[in-house]
């Protein structure tokens, strides 16, 4: 292998890839709202949990803490316009669901709406929150995962990323990207290296 020189970029919140997620809550008047986040991901297996980072000034922040519930909605590529909109305007001034033509559905396991048009939904209850720097770190226990029937793999057990077509965010260039092709089978392609020890 050729070792390439690296150029330092300094300190910045840069990681590849970043998921693009829509966080949905009810506000104090029971109106559904959502915001777009890219700083989030799975953080524990037991209990199944995820984390998101949001600024306390966001409209969603107060609603999420009040209801102690939220949904993570994974938008597909065809929802890129609505996804971008959700991150550039506030629910204080816009009815984002109405503007985007989204359908709010009451989650089954938590007190939050989900976006019917998104192919994958995670229903979450708030289990921990704390300030870290300029963000509030929200940890939610995943109470249920829902997926559109036409998004499952050939086994019918799990959603297929190539059918979901999630949106990837690049903080550095401020662009959205689609998922590429499968390159290898996880927990398999590395096995020959394990035999070298």
N, C-alpha and C positions, 0 to 999 in steps of 0.2 A: 504494500500500500504506500502511496505517496502521501507524505505529511505536508499539509499546506499551512502557510502562515495565516494567523488570525489577526484581524484588525479590531481593536477595542472600540466599542460604541459608548462606553461609559455606563452610568446607572440609568436604567429605564425599565418599565414593566413590559418586557418583550419575551414572548414565548411562542413557539410554533408547534402545533396549531393552537388557536384559541377557538373554542366553540362559540357559536352565536345562539343565545338562548333568550326566550321571552318569559319573563317572570310575571305571573298574573295573580292579582289579589282583588278583594273587594275593598272599597274605601269606606269611610264612616257612614256614608249614605247608601251603602249596599250596591254602589255602582261598580261594575267590573272595570278594571284597568290593567294595563300591562306596561312593562318597560323592557328594553333590550339590554342585555348584559353579555360581556365576553369573558369576564373574569369569573369562572366557575368550573366545577368538576366534581367527580366522585372523591370522597375523602375517607370513607370507611366501609368495610364489608359488613361488620356486625356492630351496631345495627346498620343496615344499608343507609348510607348518608351521603349527602353532597353539600358543597359549600358554594356560596356566591359572595361577591364583594360589591357593595353598593354604597354610595355616599349618603350620609344621613339627611342631606337636604332634599333627596328625591321624594316625590309624592308616594311612591310605593313603599318606602321605608316605614313611614308611620302606620300605614295600613297593614303591612306585614307584621309589625310588632304588636299591633292591637289585636289582630285576628289569630296570631300565632300559627298562620297557615299560608301556603302559597303553592302555586303549581309552576313547574318548569315545562315550558312548551318548546319543542324542538321544531323550528320552522324548516320547510323544504326550500329549495332554490327558487321555486315559483313565487315564494312569499318574500323575496329579498327587498322589494320596495316597501312593503308594510313593516318589515323588520327594521329597516333603516329609519323609517318614520318614528317607530317606537322608541328609538334612542335619541332623537333630536328634538322632540317636543315633550312637554309635561302634561300629565293627567290632570293637573290643576286647571289647565286651560283648554284641553282637547278631550273629547270623548273618543279615545283611540279605537275602541271596538267599533263604534259606529263609522268612523272615518275609514277604517280598513275593511269594513264589511265583514268583520269577524263575528262568529257565533259564540256567545258565552254559555258554557255548560257548567252547572254546579258539579263540582268534584264529588265523588262518592265517599271518600275517606277523610277529607279535610274541608274546612270552611273557606273555600276559595273557588274561583271559576277556572275553567281551562278553555283554551282556544280550539274549537272543534276542527278548524282548518289545518291545524298542525298534526303531522303524522304520528308523533310520539309525545306522550304526556307523562310527567312524573308528579304525583300528588305528594306534597311534603308538609310535615308539621315542624314548626320551629322548636329546636331543642337547645340551641345555644347561640348567643350573639355577643360580639365584643368588638371594640374599636381597635383597629390596627392602622396607624398612620392616618391617612385621609379617608379611609373606608371603614364601613361596618362589615364585619365578617359574619355572615349568616350561615348557620349549619342547620340543615333540615333533614329529618329522618324520612326516608322514602317509604310512604305507606302503600303506594300502588303505582304500577307502571302500566300505561295503556298504549296500544299501537293500532293503527289502521290495519285491517285484515290484508289489504293488498301490499303491505310492507314486509311480510314475513319471508324468511328464507325457505329453501326447499324442504327443510325438515318440519316447518310449521311451528317451531319452538321459539325462535327469536326474530326480531326485526332485522332486516338486511340493510346495511348502510347504503348500498347502491340503489335501493328502492326508496329509502327515506330521503336521500339527497340533502343532507344537512348543509348548512352554510358555515363556512370557516372564515374567521376574521383575521386580518393581518394588521396589527396595531401600527407597525412600522410604516407601511405604505398607505394605511387607511383604505384598504380594499377588501372586498368579499371574494371568496373563492369557493369552488365546488370540490367535492371529494374526488380523488383520483382512483385509479384501478387497484384492485387487490394485488399485492406483490408477494405474499407468502402466508402460510398458515402459522398462526401464533402457537406457542408452546410445542412447536414441531420443527421449524426450520433451523433452530439453533441446536438441536440434539446432536448432530455430528461433532460440534465443538465440545460438548459435554463429555464425549467419549475419549477426548485427548488427554484428560487428566489421569 
